[in-house]
Every structure is written in C-alpha cells, then in structure tokens.
C-alpha cells in the first residue's frame, strides 16, 4: 500500500519548516510540526502578507493535531516543533494542548542539547504526558516508525538531527530533516528502507559563495541523484528555497534526473511562494512600517489574514505553477494584485 503524504509547511509554501503528514494503514503521523518566519531578514521583519500565509498554515497544523496518532520530531529547532515561548510568527505549543491531541510523541534526542532545546523538550513532554516515547534513535515495537541518527545539521555540524522512517520498509516515507543533502551517510539507511517518497532539506545557497558554494553544490547534487534512484518522488525544500538561486539549482538537477525531483509546492500542485526569499520585494511592492506587528499589537491569530487574505488568495491564483519568480517579476505581479484587491486596512 502506498503511503499518502501531505507537506503542510515549507519554504515554497510560504513559511519556514518541513512539516509533513503521512497517512498509512490507519495511522496519521505528523512529522516536524513547526511553523516559523525568520524574525529578521535583510533588516526586515516578516511582511503581513507572509504572516497571513503563516496564519493559514498554523491553522492547518492545529487541525492536524486533532487527528494524528503519532508525532515525530527530528530535532528541537523552532521551525520544526511547536514552542512554549512562540513569537507571533511561530507555532505555539498551546495549539497541541488545545486540540485534545492523544498522539504518541517520538523525539530524536542527541547526546547533548542546548539549554533552549532542553526547555522545549521538557515542555513537549509535559503536554504529551505519559504518551511520550523519548528516544535517541530506535524503532517502534511494530517497526512502523524509526528514528536514525544523529546526523549533522547540514553545514551546521555542531547541531544534530535525526532522520525518520514512517511506514514499513518498501512502503514508507523517509524524512531526512535538515541534513541538507550534505550527509552521504544517510544513503545506506534510505536504501535499506526502500521508501516510496523521500522528503529532505537542501543546501542553503544564500549562505554560500565562491569555491565553497561550488563544492557544496557538487556534493548535494551527488546525494540528490542517488536518492532519486531510490524513490518514486524526492521532495527537496526548506533551506534551499530561502533563495531564488536555490530553487533554480533544484530545477537544474531536476532537468537531469526527471520529474521525480521537486519542491514541496510542486508536489502539492500549488504555486511556488518562497516568501522568505522575497521579503525585500514584498515590502517594495506593498509598503508597510517595519515594526507593523508592534504598532498593531499583532498576536498571529488571524489579524494578517483579515488585512491581507484577499491579496494572498490573488497571489495564489496569479503565480504560474512550477515556476520561480525573480524579484522584479514578483514586484510587478504584486503591484497588479494590490490594484486589484484595493487597500489592506
């Protein structure tokens, strides 16, 4: 039986994260249920249009918590887990407590945690009470879920993540978390799992320059092409989609290996909306005060959708599928959208 996969949150869907829902044989497994927007990027806080998309995805995540049987957390970064001290652009842990979630919790825990990660773990365990299963890697009794690791968090070798298998070998989804296509040691494990779908982070091109960038891209391409030979689909998103160049690199590899490689938006049949990459253009096309969320006492509970929901829907309808808009193309499109929907306040 094929697993059914939905990508709920990722950079090409408008937010930071790599949240997935896997449905298979009566199990509903939510992987890395975090939502975040970079609090400051290019000297700018998230634009209210991006905040509107964040609100929508947080609402979807809240509904998912009501039906899931298992929650898998590959690491405790703020864009992969609901937070006890969430800012208005992140997913608060109260969403879990308020949903009546009865799921089992699986957490990949490396030998060493930061103080912040320890606090997040403690808060998670408190919400899930006696249903939690805390592992540093291992397999569930029925072999349906496996956490393997720890592995390096891509270029940030000091941070560690776990990779996850959901479903039995041969009919599973492999979630490679923030390995960024830079850890070749995951390949043997993925090959043994025999996944139908692989979900993985990609290299952070926006942080790379010169020879270092070229070397990283060669390694990432080698790993991606190997993964493409192991699964029906390989979904690559997250850090790679924080820049237009990252998505253009992904498209270049896709042309070599075929339609099995794609970003999350392509997989979901939605337009690519890398709003983190477009932050400066959002403010250029739709000017707002840089501290708009302070001035409006923004809580992240629907206010941006009230102001920018119409513009968000218009953007969804206007961006062509499977195409990454350049900054100037986005500014032109958003200017047209603004004229069509009228004032936002």
N, C-alpha and C positions, 0 to 999 in steps of 0.2 A: 504494500500500500504506500502511495506517495504521501509524504508529509505536506500539509498546507502551510505555507509561510506568508506572513504579512510583515512588512517592515513598517513600523509605526512612527519612528522618528529617526532622522538622519539629516546630514547637511543638505543633500539635494531636495529634501522635503521641507527645508526652511529652518531647521534647528540643529544644535549640536547633539550628537548621540549616535547610537547604533542599536536602537531598541527593536526587538522582533517578537512576534507571537507565532508559535509553532503549534499547529493542531494535528494530532495523530492518534488514532485508536482511542478516542475518548479523553485524551489528555490535552490540556491547554497550557502551554509553557511560555511564560513571559521572560525574555532574556534581556538583561541590562535595561531595566525600566527607568531610565533617567532622561530628563529634558533640560537643556541649558542653552543660553545665548551668551556669547562672550561679553562679559560685563563692560569691557573697554576694548575697542579695536580701532586702530588708526585715530586714537584720541576721541572716539565717539562711542557712546552707549548705544544699545540696540534701538533701532528706529521703531516707532509704534506699528508700522506695517509688519515688521518681523515679529514684534511682540504679539500681534494678532494671530499669526501662524503658530507661535508658541502656545498661546492660549488654547487654540483648537486641538493641538496635539496633546497637551496636558489633559484636556477633557477626554480624548480618546483613551489615553493611558488610564485615567480614573475608571472608565467603564470596563477596561480590560481586567483590572484588579478584581472586579466583581465575579468574573467567570473562570479565572485561571486556577489550575490545580497545582502548579509549581511556579516558583520564581527563581531564576538563575541570575546571579550577579558575578560577573567575571573579575571585577575589581571595583574599588571603592572611590573612584573619581566622581566628581559632581555631575558629570554628564552621562553617567551610567547607573545611577542609583538615586532613589528619592531621598531628600535631605531633611534632617531635623531643623536646620537653620537656613532653609532655602531663601534666596532673594526673590524678588517678584518674577524673575526670568527663569527660574528653576522649578523643578517638580518637588513640592513639599511632601514630606513623609506622612502628613495628615491625610493625604489622598488615600493611602493604604488603610489607615485606621478607620477612616470614614466609609470605606467601601464594604466593610464586612468581610474582607478577604480571608478565606480559610485555606490558603495555599501553603504548601511546604516550601521553605526557603532553602536555597542552596547557594553558598557563598564560597568563592575561591579565595582563600586567605594565605598569603605568602608568609614566610617565617618572620618577617619584620614589617610592621605597619607604622605609618606616621601617627602623631597624636591626633590629627584630624581624622584619619581613617579609623582609628580606634573608636573615636566618638561616634562616627557614622555606623560602625558595626554594632556597637552597643545599643544605639537607638533602633536599628533594624531588628535586632534580636528581641528587644522589648516589645515591639509591635507584633512580631510573629509568635511570641510567647513560646509555648512548648512544641510548636510545629517546626521549629527551625532545625536544619541539619547543617552544621558548620564543618566544612572540610577544607583541607589544604590541597585537595586533589583526590579523586577517587571515583568510584562507580556506585550507583544506587543498587539496592538489593535485587531489583528486577532488571538491571542492566539498561534501563531506559535513558538514564541521564549519566553523563560522565564529564567530570572536570579534570583537565590535564594541565600540568604546569608545575611551577610558574615559568612564564616566558618573559622575555624583555618587552617592555612597552615601546616597541619600535626604537627610535633614536634616543629615547629617554631610558637608557639602560638601567638607571637606578630604580625606576618604577617597575613593578611586576604585574602581569595579568595571567589569567587562566584562559584556556580555550575550552569550548563546550561542545559536547555531542548531545543532541536531543533526538530520541528515536533509536531503534536498534540498528546495528551495522547493516549497511545495504539499503536502508530506507530512512535515513536520518538527515538532519540539518547539522552542519558544522559551523559554529560561530567562533571565529578566530580573534575576536575582540580587537584590541589596539596593537596587534603585532605588526601592523603597517606594511605587510608583505616583505618584511626585512628579516624574519627569523626562519631560516630554512629548516630548522629542526622540527617545525610543525608538519612538514610534508609527510614524513613516515607515519605519523599518527593519523593524519587525514586519509592517507591511502588505506590504512587498516580499517578506518571507519566506513569507507565506501559511501560517502554522502551523495544525496540527490542534489542538494544545494549547499554551497559554501557562502557564508557572509563574512566579510573581512574589511578591516580598515585598510587604507592605502597610505603611501608616503606623503609627508607634509611638505609639499614643494614650496610653500610660502615661507618656509624657514631655511631653504637651501639655495646655495649659489655656487657657481663655478664648477670646479672639478669634483667637489664633494657631492654636488647635486647630480652630476653625470654618473658617478659611481653608485649612488643610492638608486637611481632610476634603473640602471642595468640590473642590480640585484632584485629590485621589486618586479621588474619585467620577467626575470627568470622564474621567480616564485609564482607569479600570476599565471604564466603559461603552463607551469607544472600543475597548478590547481585546476586550470581549465581542462586538463586531460583526465581529471578525477571525478567530475560532477557534471550534471546537466546544466547548471547555472552557477556562475560565480558573481556575487554582488559585491562591488567594491565602492565604499563610500567613506564618510567621516572625515578624517584629516585631509585626505586627498582632495576633497570637494570644498575646502576652505579657500581655494583659489581657482580662478578660471583656467589657469595653466594646468592645474592638477586634473581637471576633467578633460582637457584637451589631450593630455598624456594618456588618460584612460581610453579615450576614443582611438588613439593611435594603436594601442595594443589590441583593442577590440577588432580593428581592421585586419590585424594579423591572424587572430585566433577565431574570429567569427562571433556570432550573436550570443554565445554562452556567457560572455563577459559584459557586465552592465552596471550602472549605478542603481541606487535604490529607487529613484523616481522612474527610471526606465522600466524596472521590474514591476512597479506598481501601476504602470500605464499613466503616469502623471507627468506634467512638465517639470523640467529641472529648475529648481528655485534655490540656488546656493546663496541664500541671503547673507550669510556671514561674509562671503566673498564680495558681495555687492553693497556693503554698508555705506561706503562713501557715496556711491551713486544714489542710494535711497534718500540720503539727506540732500543731495544736489537736486533731485527731481521733485521731492516732496519735503520742502524745508520745515524743520521743527527745531525748537530750542534744544540744545544738547542735554539739558537737565529736565526735559519734559516730564519724566516719570517722577521727579522730585516735586516739581511745581504742581502736578496733578494728584499727588499722593497715590501713585499707582500701586495697586496690590497684585496685579497679574491674574485677576479673576473675571476677566471679560471686558474690562474697560477699553482696551485697544481694539477688540473686535467690534465694539459698538461704534467706534470712530472710524476704523479702517476696514471693517468687514466687507463692505461693498467694493473697496479697492482691491482687497485680497482676492475676492471672487473674480473680479475683472482680470487680474493678473493671471490667475489660473487658466482662464479662458483664452488669454491672449498669447501666452508663450508657447511656441511650437514644441511638439514632442521630440525628444531625443536630440535636442539642440541646446548648447550652452551659449547664452547671450554674452557678448562682450559688454563692457561697461557702457560705452556710448550707445549701443543698441538698447540696453535696459533704460537708460535715461530718456531716450526718445519714446520708448514704449510707455514708461511710467507717466511721462508728460501727457501722452494721449489718454491714458487711463484716468489721470487726475481731471482732465477736462470733461471726461465722460461721466464721472461719478459725482462731481461737484465738491463742495467743501467737506472736510473731515470732522469738523467740530460745529 
